[in-house]
């Protein structure tokens, strides 16, 4: 069987979509089928990869994230020459012009729905916009045009159930259980990340911080720094604050300050104690865009430290909000790694964390969540979205209301579970989702599609 996959929004930094398309394509090849991936790009190209043949079609730019788009004018002649047995389309925009060609050619068109329209647009439309009704109109058209629609979760299926679509099939995604493994941390260069015994720190003298005092805030020379490999956090020990909101080492004021009382931390008053106890390493893997709500992970760190927990956060991923998030995280122990192309590196950082914080309420599956679980790293996820469907045994994760306070509370709850128990539970949750199961589900669906097409 010749399976042609079409995927817009496929770039070297496109994360979950690229992983999904390539892993499934690799499975098609291993099962003895021919797989061709068609993607848009800046220039035309044709190459062979470990996941099969990949054809790049020159297309116009779309948005500001380096995306290009497939067009009917340049893509349909290619499909004529490829003569596919099945077309697997990974975006909803292309279905409009693919469907008429597929119908004429007698080729089943299968839409692999990677996003839910109402969830992905909720943060981008004004309050009061009839989003559900608009999504229903679009989904009715999609259901009529595609032979089959594949969704990856109950959450993703709901938007089609709501309109009574009968051609929807659920096929969960998978995870590379060898790459994403609790021992992945051992593959990290020790000069890149320091994995110290919990709570270990070193004090050494440091120079004064360059600080620009704000109104009502006066700082004196910091006396020491807490130093870890490749990460230095300096802490001022004399602060005078008036007003209803302060930051001390990037942390929100105590309830006393929020009530408007004056707080003085200096030579004539005891310093507010820094968070004590074991260090808690948090990680977030996400595109840094509005619908993913990455700022809530940073706010959760602030709340945890304010409550006395020595939390630090590593953010893996890039996107349009990165500069704004870096400004928001000033003074907090938050490390931004950007996009990591090497999957081993992602796995190492995730495995090194104690807990993964996953704030996005719009996930139709949650591949980054599943990868964290495979690393033995338990997760905190929102009620909204599909990520909660991945949770397994007690200790593998916590679902919350998705706010910063909810995420912080989830972290505190998971910390009450002994680390070996929660890591074992997380790994067991992930082992239910090998990629082989996903590939088998897709091939069974395609066998049914081709049999129906042959019988017409």
Secondary structure, DSSP 8 states (H G I E B T S, - for coil): -EEEEEESS--TT-THHHHHHHHHHHHHHHTT-EEEEEEEESS-EEEEETTEEEEEEE--EETTTTEE---HHHHHHHHHHH--SEEEE--SSTHHHHHHHHHHHT-EEEEE--S-HHHHHGGGS-TT--HHHHHHHHHHHHHHH-SEEEESSHHHHHHHHTTT-SSEEE----B-TTTSSGGGGGGS-TTT----STT--EEE----------TTEEE-----EEEETTEEEE----EEE-SS--EETTEE--HHHHTT--EEEBTTB------EEEEEEEEEE---SGGGTTHHHHHHHHHHHHTTEEEEEEEE---TTHHHHHHHTTTS-EEEEE----HHHHHHHHHH-SEEEE--S--SS-HHHHHHHHTT-EEEEESSSSGGGG--STTSEEEE-SSHHHHHHHHHHHHTS-HHHHHHHHHHHHTT-BHHHHHHHHHHHHHHHHHHHHH-
